[in-house]
Amino acid sequence: MANLSDEDEEGISLFPMFNILACTLGVMVFILATVATVSLGADKAVEVVEGVPTETLETELVEVPDSMRETAQEAGRGDRPERRRPLWLEWDGERLLHYATQDSVAIEEDLRAFGTWEDTWSYLSETIAGTRIGNAVAQAALDNENQYIVLLTRPSGFDELLEVRSYFEFLGVDVGFEPINQQWQRVRVGG
């Protein structure tokens, strides 16, 4: 008697189709990563600009009791201005660069070699004093309520970042830092 079904036949397998989909997805991810890497090449400029809200938010005004207002002012939070201006500096391990004036100060000593924080701060004070960077940092220290320092740091400057940052904090300036790529040739900041 003839049998139309073959017991060795398992039916249609979708496994090869899943392999094709997985390979296609992998190739697309690779192409996307390549395009992103090429678009951030060494000859590209990076622009850091001040954030501006795209639309005005409507808020409900609430009357703050005098006791809460006095407590906030005593804590130093109630009398800060709405917008603080950044002082853009770059640290690459060998020099400080002031973006507004394009002036730089060479730091020739290894800051980690000093025995105490006071020696490190003294060396930085002597090196920076009398320069445009020194004047800008002194102005930021005097006007700490309205200014702060943004320290754009290249990977070559990571080893001594703690010393540089602690010096600015010693002067009473609020400091933030942002890592930037070592290969970037030009960094344009604004705001």
Stockholm file with secondary structure:
# STOCKHOLM 1.0

chainA/1-191         MANLSDEDEEGISLFPMFNILACTLGVMVFILATVATVSLGADKAVEVVEGVPTETLETELVEVPDSMRETAQEAGRGDRPERRRPLWLEWDGERLLHYATQDSVAIEEDLRAFGTWEDTWSYLSETIAGTRIGNAVAQAALDNENQYIVLLTRPSGFDELLEVRSYFEFLGVDVGFEPINQQWQRVRVGG
#=GR chainA/1-191 SS CCCCSCTTCCCCCCHHHHHHHHHHHHHHHHHHHHHHHHHTCTTCEEEECCCCCSSCCCCCCCCCCHHHHHHHHHTTSTTSCSCCEEEEEEECSSEEEETTTTEEEECCSCGGGSSSHHHHHHHHHHHHTTSHHHHHHHHHHHTTTTEEEEEEECGGGGGGHHHHHHHHHHTTCCEEEEECCTTCCEEEECC
#=GC SS_cons         CCCCSCTTCCCCCCHHHHHHHHHHHHHHHHHHHHHHHHHTCTTCEEEECCCCCSSCCCCCCCCCCHHHHHHHHHTTSTTSCSCCEEEEEEECSSEEEETTTTEEEECCSCGGGSSSHHHHHHHHHHHHTTSHHHHHHHHHHHTTTTEEEEEEECGGGGGGHHHHHHHHHHTTCCEEEEECCTTCCEEEECC
//
